[in-house]
Amino acid sequence: MASIEEVRSGIALANQKASESLGALQQAHSQLEEAQSSLTRVTDGSSQADVNEANGQLQQAVQSISEVQQLVQTAISTAEGISQRL
């Protein structure tokens, strides 16, 4: 069985990796917002249903990334709480 310090160290490593993922998620979020903005700009006035569908899918992707970011932040906070109680 792992010692308390080993558990704390493992939690710290997990939180570090999770924190690093937040940067990548933020970059993906920004890129998808730019993609959606660009698509909206160049297809403004189009009556094709596919245009609305593509815009909706990009918006859903942006929202999903936001939800993932929140989940990661909550997981980090929860893990920190575990570490503090050890």
Secondary structure, DSSP 8 states (H G I E B T S, - for coil): ---HHHHHHHHHHHHHHHHHHHHHHHHHHHHHHHHHHHHHHHHTT---HHHHHHHHHHHHHHHHHHHHHHHHHHHHHHHHHHHHH-
